[in-house]
Amino acid sequence: MTVFSERHGYIRPKEIVFRDELPTKLREPIIKILRRYLPGAFLWERVERLFNRYGIDDWPPVKGALAISKEEDDPDFRAAKRVLLSCDWFRFYDVIEDVFQQLDFYDTELINPDEGQRAYPFQRDINDYFVYAGIGWQLIDGQVLARGDDAFEHTVRTAETELTMGGRTTAAECISKAIRNLSIRPKADLSGAVSQATNAMECVLGDIAGKGRTLGDYLKHHPNLFPGSLKKALEGLWGYASEEGARHGKEGIEPPREEAELIVNISGAVTTYLNRKHPRKLSQE
């Protein structure tokens, strides 16, 4: 439950600052979350599995002294914490994904009736912290994916959900792929994100109009699908996606991240609008 200052907008979520790094000071709270959900011995077992599967690799070099509280003082937890504070930032997210998978397996296959679920509460706690710390990632069904600001997240998640529920699963998958393209590292596939976002709009338009066309063709041949001012805005978006957005894979052309995110965001809003205005008949396949 949110507090008064958050509900009324006096405290806004922090701007995303950390996407391709994870400083030590930001790792400590995540390690505390991990400790709440896993015993030290099991956490160390997972770290060993991920970082030194065959026992022949060197562990990450230790960076500075290791601070251990009284509650954390057991050999397995100390060993896991030492690795997690020293490893490459992206390996830390490997651990987060793995822990979710282990908790989800337990919740699904092994849990006793009187026990509470743990995987999705863990995901919620991780995501709450990422927002609080300005970390540009989120844990969604066990995968760490790129996170935008609140408006972006609301728009694209609403589009995914409503398109799926409305029977337009191909368009929903395009939105999902656009998000995954933004998440690719070490270099995001920004042109791919633009392409998938545009594909999502074309999928919905094709389902409504009954023909496979490009967004530009739909705007030309079906002018009544959009109000006039929105149609003009989408014509500009199509021009950008085809040229500056490198939708057609033009060599050497890559949109800035901010612009790729804008196209994905607009696509989410437009597909949701079309899905609501032209709901799919239940008898359609």
C-alpha positions in Angstrom: 0.0 0.0 0.0 1.4 3.4 -1.0 1.8 6.2 1.5 0.1 9.6 1.4 3.0 11.5 -0.3 3.2 8.9 -3.1 -0.5 8.6 -3.6 -0.9 12.4 -4.1 2.2 12.8 -6.3 4.4 14.7 -3.8 7.1 12.1 -4.2 7.8 11.0 -7.7 9.7 7.9 -8.8 13.4 8.6 -9.4 14.7 9.2 -12.9 16.3 6.1 -14.4 20.0 6.5 -13.9 21.5 3.0 -13.7 21.0 0.7 -16.7 24.4 -0.6 -17.7 26.0 -0.5 -14.3 25.1 -1.6 -10.7 27.3 0.2 -8.1 28.1 -1.6 -4.9 25.9 0.6 -2.8 22.9 -0.4 -4.9 23.7 -4.1 -4.6 23.5 -4.3 -0.8 19.7 -3.8 -0.6 19.2 -6.5 -3.3 21.4 -8.9 -1.3 19.2 -8.2 1.7 16.1 -9.1 -0.4 17.7 -12.3 -1.5 18.5 -13.2 2.1 14.9 -12.8 3.0 13.8 -15.3 0.5 16.7 -17.9 0.5 18.8 -19.6 3.2 22.5 -18.8 2.9 23.4 -22.3 1.9 20.9 -22.4 -1.0 22.0 -18.9 -2.2 25.6 -20.0 -2.3 24.6 -23.2 -4.1 22.9 -21.1 -6.9 25.9 -18.6 -7.0 28.3 -21.6 -7.4 26.1 -23.0 -10.1 26.0 -19.8 -12.1 29.6 -18.6 -11.6 31.7 -21.7 -11.4 29.6 -24.6 -12.7 32.6 -27.0 -13.2 34.8 -25.7 -10.4 37.6 -24.5 -12.7 37.0 -20.8 -13.0 38.4 -18.0 -10.9 36.0 -16.1 -8.6 35.6 -12.3 -9.2 38.3 -10.4 -7.4 37.2 -9.0 -4.0 36.7 -5.2 -3.9 37.4 -3.9 -0.5 36.4 -5.2 3.0 33.3 -7.3 3.4 30.8 -5.8 5.8 28.7 -8.6 7.5 25.9 -8.0 10.0 25.2 -10.4 12.9 22.3 -11.9 11.0 24.4 -12.5 7.9 27.3 -14.2 9.7 27.3 -17.7 8.2 30.0 -19.0 5.9 27.7 -19.7 2.9 26.1 -16.3 3.0 29.5 -14.6 3.4 30.8 -16.4 0.3 27.7 -15.5 -1.8 27.8 -11.9 -0.7 31.5 -11.6 -1.5 30.8 -12.8 -5.1 27.7 -10.7 -5.6 29.4 -7.5 -4.5 32.4 -8.1 -6.8 30.9 -9.6 -10.0 30.1 -7.9 -13.3 26.8 -6.0 -13.0 25.1 -8.2 -15.6 26.0 -11.4 -13.7 24.1 -10.0 -10.7 20.9 -10.1 -12.8 21.6 -13.7 -13.8 21.3 -14.5 -10.1 18.1 -12.6 -9.7 16.5 -14.5 -12.6 17.8 -17.8 -11.3 16.4 -17.1 -7.8 13.0 -16.4 -9.3 13.0 -19.6 -11.2 14.0 -21.6 -8.1 11.2 -20.0 -6.1 8.7 -20.4 -8.8 9.6 -24.1 -9.1 9.1 -24.6 -5.4 5.8 -22.7 -5.4 4.5 -24.8 -8.3 5.9 -28.3 -7.4 6.9 -28.5 -3.8 5.0 -26.0 -1.6 3.0 -27.2 1.3 -0.7 -26.0 1.4 -0.1 -23.9 4.5 2.9 -22.1 3.0 2.7 -18.8 1.2 3.9 -18.2 -2.4 7.4 -16.6 -2.7 8.3 -16.2 -6.4 6.0 -13.3 -7.2 6.4 -11.5 -3.8 10.2 -11.7 -4.5 9.6 -10.2 -8.0 7.4 -7.4 -6.4 10.1 -6.6 -3.8 12.8 -6.5 -6.5 10.8 -4.2 -8.8 9.8 -1.9 -5.9 13.5 -1.5 -5.1 14.5 -1.0 -8.8 12.0 1.9 -9.1 13.1 3.4 -5.7 16.8 3.2 -6.7 16.4 4.5 -10.3 17.5 1.2 -11.9 16.3 0.8 -15.5 15.4 -2.8 -15.3 12.4 -4.9 -14.0 11.7 -8.5 -13.3 8.7 -9.7 -15.4 7.7 -13.4 -15.0 11.3 -14.3 -14.2 13.1 -12.3 -16.9 15.0 -9.0 -16.3 13.8 -6.6 -19.0 14.3 -2.9 -19.7 12.1 -0.5 -17.7 10.9 2.9 -18.9 9.2 5.6 -16.8 5.8 5.0 -15.2 3.8 6.3 -18.2 5.8 4.1 -20.6 5.4 1.0 -18.5 1.7 1.6 -18.0 1.1 2.1 -21.7 3.0 -0.9 -23.1 1.8 -3.3 -20.4 -1.8 -2.2 -20.9 -1.3 -2.8 -24.7 0.2 -6.3 -24.1 -2.6 -7.3 -21.8 -5.5 -5.9 -23.7 -4.3 -7.2 -27.1 -3.9 -10.7 -25.7 -7.3 -10.7 -24.0 -8.8 -9.3 -27.2 -7.5 -12.2 -29.3 -4.8 -10.2 -31.1 -1.9 -12.2 -29.8 0.4 -11.5 -32.8 0.3 -7.8 -32.1 0.8 -8.4 -28.4 3.9 -10.5 -29.2 5.3 -7.6 -31.4 5.0 -5.3 -28.4 6.7 -7.9 -26.2 9.5 -8.3 -28.8 9.9 -4.5 -29.0 10.5 -4.4 -25.2 13.0 -7.3 -25.5 14.9 -5.5 -28.2 15.2 -2.5 -25.9 16.6 -4.9 -23.3 19.4 -6.5 -25.4 22.9 -6.0 -24.1 25.6 -4.9 -24.5 23.8 -2.9 -27.3 20.1 -2.6 -27.5 18.5 -3.4 -30.9 16.8 0.0 -31.2 15.9 -0.3 -34.9 14.4 -3.7 -34.1 12.3 -2.1 -31.4 11.0 0.5 -33.8 10.2 -2.3 -36.4 8.4 -4.5 -33.9 6.4 -1.5 -32.6 5.3 -0.6 -36.1 4.5 -4.2 -36.9 2.2 -4.3 -33.9 0.1 -1.4 -35.3 0.0 -3.1 -38.7 -1.1 -6.4 -37.2 -4.1 -4.7 -35.5 -4.9 -2.6 -38.6 -4.7 -5.7 -40.8 -7.1 -7.6 -38.5 -9.6 -4.7 -38.7 -9.3 -3.9 -42.4 -8.7 -7.4 -43.6 -5.6 -6.8 -45.7 -2.0 -6.8 -45.1 -0.5 -3.4 -45.7 2.1 -1.1 -44.3 1.1 1.5 -41.7 1.6 4.2 -44.4 -0.8 2.3 -46.8 -3.5 2.0 -44.1 -3.3 5.7 -43.4 -3.8 6.4 -47.1 -6.5 3.8 -47.9 -8.4 3.8 -44.6 -8.6 7.4 -43.5 -11.6 6.9 -41.3 -9.7 4.6 -38.9 -8.3 7.6 -37.1 -9.4 11.2 -36.3 -7.8 13.7 -38.7 -5.3 15.1 -36.2 -4.2 11.7 -35.1 -3.9 10.5 -38.7 -1.5 13.4 -39.4 0.6 12.5 -36.3 0.8 8.9 -37.4 1.8 9.8 -40.9 4.8 11.6 -39.3 5.5 8.6 -37.2 5.5 6.3 -40.2 7.9 8.6 -42.0 10.2 8.6 -39.0 10.0 4.8 -38.6 10.8 4.2 -42.3 13.7 6.7 -42.5 15.3 7.9 -39.3 14.0 4.9 -37.3 15.7 2.6 -39.8 12.6 0.3 -39.9 13.8 -1.2 -43.1 17.3 -2.0 -41.8 19.2 0.8 -43.6 22.9 0.4 -43.0 24.4 2.9 -40.5 21.1 4.3 -39.4 20.2 3.7 -35.7 17.6 5.8 -33.8 18.5 7.2 -30.3 17.2 5.2 -27.4 14.8 8.0 -26.4 13.2 8.1 -29.9 12.9 4.3 -30.1 11.2 4.2 -26.7 8.8 7.0 -27.9 7.8 4.9 -31.0 7.2 1.8 -28.8 5.2 4.0 -26.4 3.0 5.4 -29.2 2.5 2.0 -30.6 1.3 0.7 -27.3 -1.2 3.6 -27.0 -2.4 3.3 -30.7 -2.9 -0.5 -30.6 -4.8 -0.2 -27.3 -7.0 2.5 -28.9 -7.7 0.4 -32.0 -8.3 -2.7 -30.0 -10.9 -0.9 -27.8 -12.6 0.9 -30.7 -12.7 -2.2 -33.0 -12.9 -5.2 -30.7 -12.3 -8.6 -32.3 -15.3 -10.8 -32.8 -15.1 -13.8 -30.5 -15.7 -16.1 -33.4 -12.6 -14.9 -35.2 -9.5 -17.2 -35.0 
